[in-house]
Amino acid sequence: MKDAKTTIQNRQAKNKLEIIEQLKKMPIIQVACQRAGIGRTTFYDWCNKDKEFKKATDEAMKEGEDFISDISESQLISLIREKSFSALQLWLRTHHPKYASRLEINGQLTTHEEDELSPEQKAVVRRALRLAGYKKYDGQKQ
């Protein structure tokens, strides 16, 4: 009986390693499971029961995503060399601030005396501005 249990554990360990390797190549769980010959239910069961396996699969998926991103960027550069306008446009929008998507807001704000903030409201605004990174905000116009 002990030999059968050891055999099963060895097979599971081998299957887990295979899934991890597949995720590094293609970070899609369904695809990795199919290529490793393991059901998705088994995969998720292993993740829930084996935290080290879960961590290893998360790292493998990150590595796989980086790999796919590298391939994609390489293909994009090939398309740029072929003078594909959409590839050129995508590259410039994501890599050059001059061509990045922008949102411009114009408007006018008028206040009335009755719209003044109470001291408590001003304190809340000052605290929110400090939390947002405006450390030197003191409530005075500059």
MDAnalysis code that builds the backbone (N, CA, C; Angstrom):
import MDAnalysis as mda
import numpy as np

u = mda.Universe.empty(426, n_residues=142, atom_resindex=np.repeat(np.arange(142), 3), trajectory=True)
u.add_TopologyAttr("name", ["N", "CA", "C"] * 142)
u.add_TopologyAttr("resid", np.arange(1, 143))
u.add_TopologyAttr("resname", ["MET", "LYS", "ASP", "ALA", "LYS", "THR", "THR", "ILE", "GLN", "ASN", "ARG", "GLN", "ALA", "LYS", "ASN", "LYS", "LEU", "GLU", "ILE", "ILE", "GLU", "GLN", "LEU", "LYS", "LYS", "MET", "PRO", "ILE", "ILE", "GLN", "VAL", "ALA", "CYS", "GLN", "ARG", "ALA", "GLY", "ILE", "GLY", "ARG", "THR", "THR", "PHE", "TYR", "ASP", "TRP", "CYS", "ASN", "LYS", "ASP", "LYS", "GLU", "PHE", "LYS", "LYS", "ALA", "THR", "ASP", "GLU", "ALA", "MET", "LYS", "GLU", "GLY", "GLU", "ASP", "PHE", "ILE", "SER", "ASP", "ILE", "SER", "GLU", "SER", "GLN", "LEU", "ILE", "SER", "LEU", "ILE", "ARG", "GLU", "LYS", "SER", "PHE", "SER", "ALA", "LEU", "GLN", "LEU", "TRP", "LEU", "ARG", "THR", "HIS", "HIS", "PRO", "LYS", "TYR", "ALA", "SER", "ARG", "LEU", "GLU", "ILE", "ASN", "GLY", "GLN", "LEU", "THR", "THR", "HIS", "GLU", "GLU", "ASP", "GLU", "LEU", "SER", "PRO", "GLU", "GLN", "LYS", "ALA", "VAL", "VAL", "ARG", "ARG", "ALA", "LEU", "ARG", "LEU", "ALA", "GLY", "TYR", "LYS", "LYS", "TYR", "ASP", "GLY", "GLN", "LYS", "GLN"])
u.atoms.positions = np.array([
    [0.837, -1.200, 0.000],
    [0.000, 0.000, 0.000],
    [0.870, 1.247, 0.000],
    [1.975, 1.186, 0.744],
    [2.864, 2.325, 0.829],
    [3.476, 2.632, -0.533],
    [3.800, 1.606, -1.317],
    [4.374, 1.796, -2.640],
    [3.388, 2.491, -3.574],
    [2.102, 2.141, -3.478],
    [1.076, 2.765, -4.316],
    [0.939, 4.251, -3.969],
    [0.989, 4.551, -2.685],
    [0.886, 5.951, -2.246],
    [2.094, 6.740, -2.726],
    [3.271, 6.164, -2.638],
    [4.490, 6.827, -3.102],
    [4.431, 7.052, -4.611],
    [3.924, 6.063, -5.335],
    [3.794, 6.186, -6.786],
    [2.849, 7.330, -7.144],
    [1.746, 7.435, -6.454],
    [0.780, 8.505, -6.705],
    [1.407, 9.865, -6.390],
    [2.113, 9.968, -5.271],
    [2.761, 11.233, -4.897],
    [3.817, 11.626, -5.924],
    [4.579, 10.651, -6.396],
    [5.597, 10.940, -7.422],
    [4.955, 11.409, -8.719],
    [3.857, 10.758, -9.110],
    [3.150, 11.158, -10.337],
    [2.572, 12.562, -10.183],
    [1.993, 12.859, -9.024],
    [1.452, 14.203, -8.788],
    [2.557, 15.245, -8.822],
    [3.688, 14.948, -8.221],
    [4.812, 15.887, -8.223],
    [5.265, 16.147, -9.659],
    [5.353, 15.092, -10.449],
    [5.748, 15.226, -11.856],
    [4.714, 16.064, -12.617],
    [3.430, 15.788, -12.377],
    [2.358, 16.542, -13.052],
    [2.360, 18.016, -12.639],
    [2.627, 18.269, -11.369],
    [2.693, 19.657, -10.895],
    [3.832, 20.402, -11.580],
    [4.987, 19.752, -11.686],
    [6.121, 20.378, -12.380],
    [5.795, 20.634, -13.850],
    [5.088, 19.708, -14.470],
    [4.716, 19.880, -15.877],
    [3.766, 21.063, -16.054],
    [2.804, 21.204, -15.162],
    [1.882, 22.347, -15.242],
    [2.661, 23.654, -15.074],
    [3.575, 23.687, -14.133],
    [4.380, 24.896, -13.901],
    [5.174, 25.242, -15.162],
    [5.778, 24.242, -15.792],
    [6.538, 24.494, -17.026],
    [5.626, 24.975, -18.141],
    [4.441, 24.412, -18.242],
    [3.497, 24.824, -19.280],
    [3.016, 26.266, -19.045],
    [2.798, 26.641, -17.788],
    [2.368, 28.004, -17.478],
    [3.437, 29.024, -17.831],
    [4.698, 28.632, -17.757],
    [5.786, 29.535, -18.140],
    [5.775, 29.812, -19.640],
    [5.278, 28.846, -20.415],
    [5.225, 28.991, -21.877],
    [3.925, 29.636, -22.337],
    [2.831, 29.271, -21.674],
    [1.508, 29.764, -22.048],
    [0.708, 29.965, -20.770],
    [0.609, 31.221, -20.297],
    [0.018, 31.475, -18.973],
    [-1.513, 31.424, -18.954],
    [-2.042, 30.336, -19.492],
    [-3.492, 30.114, -19.485],
    [-3.718, 28.769, -18.818],
    [-4.413, 28.764, -17.713],
    [-4.575, 27.566, -16.905],
    [-5.185, 26.417, -17.708],
    [-6.232, 26.686, -18.456],
    [-6.883, 25.632, -19.244],
    [-5.898, 24.973, -20.208],
    [-5.108, 25.787, -20.904],
    [-4.135, 25.259, -21.867],
    [-3.053, 24.449, -21.149],
    [-2.528, 24.990, -20.050],
    [-1.486, 24.289, -19.293],
    [-2.002, 22.948, -18.780],
    [-3.218, 22.928, -18.277],
    [-3.801, 21.681, -17.773],
    [-3.979, 20.661, -18.894],
    [-4.480, 21.112, -20.044],
    [-4.648, 20.198, -21.169],
    [-3.313, 19.609, -21.606],
    [-2.303, 20.464, -21.732],
    [-0.986, 19.994, -22.174],
    [-0.348, 19.042, -21.164],
    [-0.645, 19.240, -19.888],
    [-0.087, 18.372, -18.842],
    [-0.958, 17.158, -18.578],
    [-2.144, 17.115, -19.197],
    [-3.046, 15.984, -19.004],
    [-3.718, 15.974, -17.654],
    [-3.958, 17.164, -17.105],
    [-4.573, 17.305, -15.775],
    [-5.851, 18.135, -15.924],
    [-6.883, 17.751, -15.186],
    [-8.126, 18.513, -15.214],
    [-7.999, 19.817, -14.430],
    [-8.781, 20.807, -14.836],
    [-8.772, 22.094, -14.138],
    [-9.180, 21.927, -12.674],
    [-10.129, 21.055, -12.414],
    [-10.584, 20.835, -11.036],
    [-9.428, 20.332, -10.183],
    [-8.659, 19.418, -10.737],
    [-7.485, 18.896, -10.017],
    [-6.491, 20.014, -9.764],
    [-6.251, 20.836, -10.801],
    [-5.323, 21.964, -10.660],
    [-5.742, 22.866, -9.499],
    [-7.011, 23.276, -9.482],
    [-7.478, 24.178, -8.427],
    [-7.481, 23.485, -7.064],
    [-7.748, 22.195, -7.042],
    [-7.685, 21.440, -5.786],
    [-6.256, 21.450, -5.247],
    [-5.282, 21.232, -6.125],
    [-3.886, 21.278, -5.716],
    [-3.512, 22.671, -5.206],
    [-3.979, 23.707, -5.897],
    [-3.680, 25.084, -5.463],
    [-4.240, 25.354, -4.068],
    [-5.440, 24.856, -3.807],
    [-6.068, 25.087, -2.497],
    [-5.379, 24.313, -1.378],
    [-4.852, 23.143, -1.691],
    [-4.261, 22.289, -0.666],
    [-2.753, 22.476, -0.515],
    [-2.096, 22.996, -1.538],
    [-0.631, 23.085, -1.539],
    [-0.221, 24.529, -1.830],
    [0.053, 25.270, -0.770],
    [0.379, 26.700, -0.917],
    [1.676, 26.921, -1.704],
    [2.636, 26.010, -1.564],
    [3.878, 26.132, -2.335],
    [3.605, 25.972, -3.824],
    [2.734, 25.017, -4.172],
    [2.350, 24.823, -5.573],
    [1.633, 26.065, -6.097],
    [0.733, 26.604, -5.299],
    [0.002, 27.820, -5.696],
    [0.977, 28.957, -5.958],
    [1.930, 29.138, -5.059],
    [2.928, 30.196, -5.233],
    [3.749, 29.956, -6.498],
    [4.148, 28.716, -6.725],
    [4.941, 28.382, -7.916],
    [4.141, 28.620, -9.192],
    [2.838, 28.320, -9.173],
    [2.026, 28.556, -10.374],
    [1.829, 30.055, -10.615],
    [1.666, 30.815, -9.555],
    [1.544, 32.270, -9.706],
    [2.820, 32.852, -10.319],
    [3.969, 32.392, -9.836],
    [5.246, 32.866, -10.377],
    [5.426, 32.422, -11.828],
    [5.017, 31.189, -12.129],
    [5.124, 30.678, -13.495],
    [4.220, 31.474, -14.439],
    [3.027, 31.814, -13.978],
    [2.118, 32.606, -14.818],
    [2.699, 33.990, -15.079],
    [3.300, 34.585, -14.071],
    [3.935, 35.893, -14.261],
    [5.060, 35.772, -15.285],
    [5.879, 34.736, -15.148],
    [6.961, 34.508, -16.111],
    [6.398, 34.276, -17.514],
    [5.310, 33.526, -17.602],
    [4.663, 33.280, -18.885],
    [4.096, 34.547, -19.494],
    [3.494, 35.391, -18.663],
    [2.960, 36.669, -19.163],
    [4.084, 37.556, -19.678],
    [5.210, 37.565, -18.969],
    [6.367, 38.335, -19.430],
    [6.878, 37.791, -20.764],
    [6.909, 36.479, -20.896],
    [7.340, 35.833, -22.126],
    [6.426, 36.214, -23.294],
    [5.117, 36.124, -23.082],
    [4.159, 36.473, -24.134],
    [4.262, 37.961, -24.475],
    [4.483, 38.791, -23.482],
    [4.657, 40.227, -23.735],
    [5.889, 40.478, -24.602],
    [6.972, 39.773, -24.323],
    [8.173, 39.914, -25.142],
    [7.910, 39.503, -26.582],
    [7.232, 38.372, -26.759],
    [6.900, 37.915, -28.113],
    [6.015, 38.947, -28.812],
    [5.027, 39.456, -28.095],
    [4.102, 40.433, -28.672],
    [4.828, 41.703, -29.078],
    [5.717, 42.166, -28.230],
    [6.460, 43.374, -28.551],
    [7.363, 43.141, -29.761],
    [7.933, 41.976, -29.838],
    [8.765, 41.631, -30.992],
    [7.927, 41.650, -32.273],
    [6.733, 41.079, -32.208],
    [5.842, 41.077, -33.374],
    [5.412, 42.497, -33.735],
    [5.156, 43.305, -32.732],
    [4.772, 44.693, -32.973],
    [5.891, 45.438, -33.689],
    [7.108, 45.220, -33.243],
    [8.249, 45.884, -33.889],
    [8.393, 45.406, -35.328],
    [8.148, 44.122, -35.581],
    [8.177, 43.610, -36.961],
    [7.132, 44.312, -37.812],
    [5.951, 44.513, -37.253],
    [4.887, 45.212, -37.993],
    [5.259, 46.668, -38.240],
    [5.934, 47.295, -37.289],
    [6.389, 48.674, -37.479],
    [7.373, 48.722, -38.640],
    [8.285, 47.773, -38.693],
    [9.257, 47.720, -39.797],
    [8.560, 47.551, -41.143],
    [7.398, 46.879, -41.138],
    [6.621, 46.686, -42.367],
    [5.716, 47.885, -42.658],
    [5.856, 48.941, -41.850],
    [5.118, 50.195, -42.015],
    [3.606, 50.051, -41.771],
    [3.252, 49.221, -40.818],
    [1.858, 49.075, -40.426],
    [1.463, 50.303, -39.599],
    [0.504, 51.079, -40.107],
    [0.113, 52.308, -39.420],
    [-0.441, 52.014, -38.027],
    [-1.267, 50.981, -37.886],
    [-1.853, 50.699, -36.566],
    [-0.762, 50.298, -35.562],
    [0.261, 49.580, -36.030],
    [1.365, 49.222, -35.140],
    [2.149, 50.465, -34.742],
    [2.417, 51.338, -35.709],
    [3.111, 52.597, -35.414],
    [2.321, 53.415, -34.401],
    [1.034, 53.512, -34.638],
    [0.157, 54.294, -33.763],
    [0.155, 53.733, -32.340],
    [0.030, 52.414, -32.214],
    [0.021, 51.789, -30.886],
    [1.336, 52.042, -30.160],
    [2.443, 51.859, -30.847],
    [3.747, 52.068, -30.224],
    [3.888, 53.505, -29.730],
    [3.551, 54.460, -30.590],
    [3.704, 55.862, -30.201],
    [2.775, 56.227, -29.045],
    [1.536, 55.750, -29.069],
    [0.591, 56.073, -27.993],
    [1.053, 55.537, -26.646],
    [1.746, 54.400, -26.651],
    [2.126, 53.781, -25.383],
    [3.567, 54.055, -24.972],
    [4.393, 54.631, -25.886],
    [5.803, 54.834, -25.568],
    [6.282, 56.273, -25.716],
    [5.443, 57.159, -26.214],
    [5.886, 58.535, -26.442],
    [4.834, 59.489, -25.885],
    [5.203, 60.319, -24.905],
    [4.209, 61.186, -24.253],
    [3.518, 62.155, -25.213],
    [4.184, 62.542, -26.268],
    [3.590, 63.471, -27.229],
    [2.348, 62.869, -27.895],
    [2.321, 61.542, -28.040],
    [1.218, 60.879, -28.733],
    [0.271, 60.146, -27.793],
    [0.483, 60.275, -26.523],
    [-0.364, 59.577, -25.543],
    [-1.776, 60.147, -25.563],
    [-2.725, 59.325, -25.197],
    [-4.109, 59.780, -25.091],
    [-4.199, 60.798, -23.965],
    [-4.933, 61.838, -24.201],
    [-5.076, 62.894, -23.192],
    [-6.554, 63.223, -22.987],
    [-6.806, 63.709, -21.834],
    [-8.130, 64.205, -21.505],
    [-7.953, 65.644, -21.050],
    [-8.594, 66.545, -21.737],
    [-8.476, 67.954, -21.376],
    [-9.820, 68.424, -20.856],
    [-9.780, 69.063, -19.708],
    [-11.002, 69.562, -19.081],
    [-10.879, 71.069, -18.933],
    [-11.851, 71.760, -19.445],
    [-11.912, 73.214, -19.296],
    [-13.185, 73.554, -18.543],
    [-13.138, 74.579, -17.770],
    [-14.334, 74.966, -17.051],
    [-14.096, 76.223, -16.245],
    [-15.152, 76.679, -15.643],
    [-15.066, 77.869, -14.812],
    [-15.801, 77.571, -13.525],
    [-15.219, 77.995, -12.443],
    [-15.795, 77.748, -11.139],
    [-16.045, 79.082, -10.463],
    [-17.252, 79.267, -10.054],
    [-17.563, 80.474, -9.293],
    [-18.092, 80.046, -7.936],
    [-17.715, 80.804, -6.926],
    [-18.185, 80.487, -5.584],
    [-18.932, 81.689, -5.026],
    [-19.751, 81.409, -4.109],
    [-20.513, 82.452, -3.427],
    [-20.187, 82.361, -1.947],
    [-20.374, 83.443, -1.246],
    [-20.048, 83.452, 0.173],
    [-20.759, 82.339, 0.933],
    [-21.994, 82.044, 0.555],
    [-22.741, 81.015, 1.273],
    [-22.195, 79.613, 0.970],
    [-21.307, 79.513, -0.042],
    [-20.699, 78.228, -0.388],
    [-19.396, 77.978, 0.373],
    [-18.999, 78.886, 1.242],
    [-17.737, 78.731, 1.979],
    [-17.775, 77.465, 2.825],
    [-16.616, 76.838, 2.936],
    [-16.497, 75.636, 3.754],
    [-16.407, 76.008, 5.236],
    [-16.943, 75.134, 6.038],
    [-16.815, 75.324, 7.481],
    [-15.386, 74.981, 7.879],
    [-14.948, 75.397, 9.061],
    [-13.597, 75.037, 9.517],
    [-13.377, 73.511, 9.526],
    [-14.405, 72.765, 9.894],
    [-14.282, 71.308, 9.914],
    [-14.092, 70.770, 8.492],
    [-14.850, 71.318, 7.535],
    [-14.719, 70.883, 6.143],
    [-13.336, 71.243, 5.589],
    [-12.848, 72.424, 5.933],
    [-11.514, 72.829, 5.489],
    [-10.454, 71.884, 6.042],
    [-10.612, 71.467, 7.294],
    [-9.660, 70.534, 7.896],
    [-9.682, 69.193, 7.159],
    [-10.858, 68.741, 6.775],
    [-10.978, 67.483, 6.027],
    [-10.297, 67.609, 4.672],
    [-10.496, 68.727, 3.987],
    [-9.871, 68.956, 2.678],
    [-8.356, 68.994, 2.826],
    [-7.850, 69.721, 3.834],
    [-6.399, 69.778, 4.063],
    [-5.826, 68.384, 4.308],
    [-6.517, 67.611, 5.134],
    [-6.035, 66.245, 5.430],
    [-6.046, 65.403, 4.158],
    [-7.092, 65.504, 3.356],
    [-7.173, 64.736, 2.111],
    [-6.058, 65.133, 1.150],
    [-5.762, 66.413, 1.062],
    [-4.682, 66.870, 0.189],
    [-3.326, 66.365, 0.678],
    [-3.133, 66.358, 1.984],
    [-1.877, 65.822, 2.525],
    [-1.756, 64.327, 2.216],
    [-2.858, 63.596, 2.391],
    [-2.850, 62.161, 2.096],
    [-2.615, 61.890, 0.613],
    [-3.043, 62.819, -0.236],
    [-2.867, 62.668, -1.681],
    [-1.480, 63.085, -2.134],
    [-0.651, 63.518, -1.200],
    [0.720, 63.844, -1.556],
    [1.044, 65.321, -1.559],
    [0.101, 66.141, -1.242],
    [0.350, 67.577, -1.171],
    [0.757, 67.914, 0.255],
    [1.973, 67.541, 0.606],
    [2.451, 67.660, 1.984],
    [2.516, 69.099, 2.488],
    [2.812, 70.022, 1.594],
    [3.005, 71.408, 2.029],
    [1.724, 72.230, 1.970],
    [0.608, 71.569, 1.679],
    [-0.647, 72.307, 1.549],
    [-1.036, 72.886, 2.909],
    [-1.235, 74.194, 2.929],
    [-1.628, 74.827, 4.201],
    [-2.957, 75.550, 4.095],
    [-3.638, 75.360, 2.955],
    [-4.943, 75.990, 2.799],
    [-4.889, 77.387, 2.241],
    [-3.709, 77.950, 2.063],
    [-3.577, 79.319, 1.547],
    [-3.376, 79.273, 0.033],
    [-3.916, 80.254, -0.645],
    [-3.707, 80.355, -2.102],
    [-2.269, 80.737, -2.352],
    [-1.730, 80.175, -3.421],
    [-0.326, 80.471, -3.754],
    [-0.247, 81.261, -5.029],
])
